[in-house]
Amino acid sequence: MIVAIDGKIVKKEPTFLYIKTNSGFTYKLNVSLFCSSGIESGDISLHVTQIIREDANNLYGFKDSDEKRVFDTLVKVNGVGPSTALAVCSTMSPSDFATALTSNSVEAFKKVPGIGPKSAKRILVELSDFELQSDAISSNSFVNETIMALESLGFKKERIKKVLSTCKATDTSSLIKEALKKLG
């Protein structure tokens, strides 16, 4: 199983790369739009997920290990294939993904091409315990702090997440105030 690749970019398109390794092999890697936009021509090192099917052996490349974790988690969800998982990675950053899950936001997932209301709800149900453990979510840790603060006030987690999905504040204290108005 291939888990990483180092080499020189031979060809770059918005959704895939051809990378030639030092051994002389050239590999095609499918990448998200976020990954593609952050890559310059030249030497590169990427995290890789290899998916082997009856009729295909595909490689999916990620510059960021958190994006790879989001992809790997999504392809395990019933009804979500690699194309849809890559579309999620192209539409949401790992921290946006974690925030959408934390706030139980069906609307955030419906913005992804190929995901409708049923698929969005399935993703939220199956990944309700998903946590992204990294610096990527630290910028959105105010959501987690808000949830803990509101739970300590006696509100139910499900209700808090539903209300937070409609809030616009970008820091903990403002988010708590906005959520309390909507909860009250």
C-alpha positions as CSV (number, residue, x, y, z in Angstrom):
1,M,0.0,0.0,0.0
2,I,1.3,3.4,-0.9
3,V,1.0,6.0,1.9
4,A,3.3,8.8,0.7
5,I,5.0,9.9,-2.5
6,D,8.0,12.2,-3.2
7,G,8.9,13.4,-6.6
8,K,8.7,16.1,-9.3
9,I,5.5,17.4,-10.7
10,V,5.4,16.5,-14.4
11,K,1.8,17.7,-15.1
12,K,-0.7,19.7,-13.0
13,E,-4.4,20.0,-13.5
14,P,-7.0,21.3,-11.0
15,T,-8.0,17.9,-9.9
16,F,-5.0,15.7,-10.5
17,L,-1.2,15.6,-10.7
18,Y,1.4,13.5,-12.5
19,I,4.4,13.0,-10.2
20,K,7.6,11.3,-11.4
21,T,9.6,9.7,-8.6
22,N,13.4,9.2,-8.5
23,S,12.9,5.6,-9.4
24,G,11.5,6.7,-12.8
25,F,7.8,5.8,-12.3
26,T,5.2,8.5,-12.9
27,Y,2.0,8.3,-10.8
28,K,-1.3,10.0,-11.3
29,L,-2.7,11.4,-8.0
30,N,-6.2,12.8,-7.7
31,V,-6.2,15.9,-5.5
32,S,-8.6,18.4,-4.0
33,L,-8.9,21.9,-5.2
34,F,-7.4,23.2,-1.9
35,C,-4.4,20.9,-2.3
36,S,-4.0,21.8,-6.0
37,S,-4.1,25.5,-5.3
38,G,-1.3,25.2,-2.7
39,I,1.1,23.3,-4.9
40,E,3.8,24.9,-7.1
41,S,5.7,23.1,-9.8
42,G,8.8,21.3,-8.8
43,D,9.6,18.7,-6.1
44,I,6.8,17.7,-3.8
45,S,6.0,15.3,-1.0
46,L,2.3,14.2,-0.5
47,H,0.4,12.0,1.9
48,V,-1.4,9.3,-0.2
49,T,-4.5,7.2,0.2
50,Q,-4.6,4.2,-2.2
51,I,-8.0,2.8,-3.1
52,I,-8.0,-0.5,-4.9
53,R,-11.3,-1.6,-6.5
54,E,-12.1,-4.4,-8.9
55,D,-11.6,-2.2,-11.9
56,A,-9.3,0.5,-10.6
57,N,-6.3,1.3,-8.5
58,N,-6.5,5.0,-7.7
59,L,-4.2,7.3,-5.6
60,Y,-5.4,10.4,-3.8
61,G,-2.8,12.9,-2.7
62,F,-2.9,15.4,0.2
63,K,-0.5,18.1,1.2
64,D,-2.1,18.3,4.7
65,S,-2.5,15.2,6.9
66,D,-5.8,16.6,8.3
67,E,-7.3,16.8,4.8
68,K,-6.2,13.1,4.3
69,R,-7.9,12.2,7.6
70,V,-11.1,13.9,6.5
71,F,-11.0,12.0,3.2
72,D,-10.2,8.7,4.8
73,T,-13.1,9.2,7.3
74,L,-15.6,10.2,4.6
75,V,-14.9,7.2,2.3
76,K,-15.9,4.9,5.2
77,V,-19.4,6.5,5.3
78,N,-22.0,4.4,3.6
79,G,-22.9,5.9,0.2
80,V,-19.9,8.2,0.1
81,G,-17.3,7.3,-2.5
82,P,-13.8,8.7,-3.2
83,S,-15.2,11.3,-5.7
84,T,-17.7,12.7,-3.2
85,A,-15.1,12.7,-0.4
86,L,-12.7,14.6,-2.7
87,A,-15.5,17.0,-3.5
88,V,-16.0,17.6,0.3
89,C,-12.2,18.2,0.6
90,S,-12.4,20.6,-2.3
91,T,-15.3,22.6,-0.8
92,M,-14.4,22.6,2.9
93,S,-11.1,23.0,4.7
94,P,-10.5,20.4,7.5
95,S,-11.4,23.0,10.1
96,D,-14.6,23.9,8.2
97,F,-15.4,20.2,8.1
98,A,-14.9,19.8,11.8
99,T,-17.0,22.9,12.5
100,A,-19.8,21.7,10.2
101,L,-19.9,18.4,12.1
102,T,-19.7,20.1,15.5
103,S,-22.5,22.4,14.7
104,N,-24.5,19.6,12.9
105,S,-24.8,21.8,9.8
106,V,-26.7,20.0,7.0
107,E,-26.5,23.2,5.0
108,A,-22.7,23.2,4.9
109,F,-22.7,19.7,3.4
110,K,-25.5,20.5,0.9
111,K,-23.1,23.1,-0.6
112,V,-20.9,20.2,-1.7
113,P,-21.6,19.1,-5.3
114,G,-23.2,15.6,-5.2
115,I,-24.4,15.8,-1.6
116,G,-28.1,16.3,-1.0
117,P,-30.1,16.5,2.2
118,K,-30.2,12.7,2.8
119,S,-26.4,12.2,2.2
120,A,-25.7,15.3,4.4
121,K,-27.8,13.9,7.3
122,R,-26.2,10.4,6.9
123,I,-22.7,12.0,7.1
124,L,-23.7,13.9,10.2
125,V,-25.2,10.9,11.9
126,E,-22.3,8.5,11.1
127,L,-19.6,11.0,12.0
128,S,-21.2,12.5,15.1
129,D,-18.2,11.4,17.2
130,F,-15.5,12.6,14.7
131,E,-12.9,14.9,16.1
132,L,-10.0,16.5,14.2
133,Q,-7.1,16.5,16.6
134,S,-4.7,19.2,15.3
135,D,-3.9,22.8,15.0
136,A,-6.3,23.2,12.1
137,I,-9.3,23.2,14.4
138,S,-7.7,25.4,17.1
139,S,-8.8,28.4,15.1
140,N,-12.4,27.1,15.5
141,S,-12.0,25.9,19.1
142,F,-14.3,28.7,20.1
143,V,-17.2,26.5,18.9
144,N,-16.1,23.7,21.2
145,E,-15.7,26.2,24.1
146,T,-19.1,27.5,23.4
147,I,-20.7,24.0,23.4
148,M,-19.0,23.2,26.8
149,A,-20.1,26.5,28.3
150,L,-23.7,26.1,27.2
151,E,-23.8,22.5,28.3
152,S,-22.6,23.6,31.7
153,L,-25.6,25.9,31.8
154,G,-27.9,22.9,31.3
155,F,-28.7,23.0,27.6
156,K,-28.7,19.7,25.6
157,K,-25.8,19.2,23.2
158,E,-28.1,18.4,20.2
159,R,-30.1,21.6,20.7
160,I,-26.8,23.6,21.1
161,K,-25.4,22.3,17.9
162,K,-28.6,23.1,16.0
163,V,-28.6,26.7,17.3
164,L,-24.9,27.1,16.6
165,S,-25.3,26.1,13.0
166,T,-27.4,29.3,12.6
167,C,-25.0,31.6,14.5
168,K,-22.6,34.0,12.8
169,A,-20.2,35.1,15.6
170,T,-16.5,34.4,15.3
171,D,-15.3,34.4,18.9
172,T,-16.4,32.5,22.0
173,S,-18.0,35.3,24.0
174,S,-20.0,36.7,21.0
175,L,-21.0,33.1,20.0
176,I,-22.2,32.4,23.6
177,K,-24.3,35.6,23.7
178,E,-25.8,35.0,20.2
179,A,-26.6,31.3,21.1
180,L,-28.2,32.3,24.5
181,K,-30.5,34.7,22.7
182,K,-31.6,32.0,20.3
183,L,-31.8,29.3,23.1
184,G,-33.8,31.6,25.4
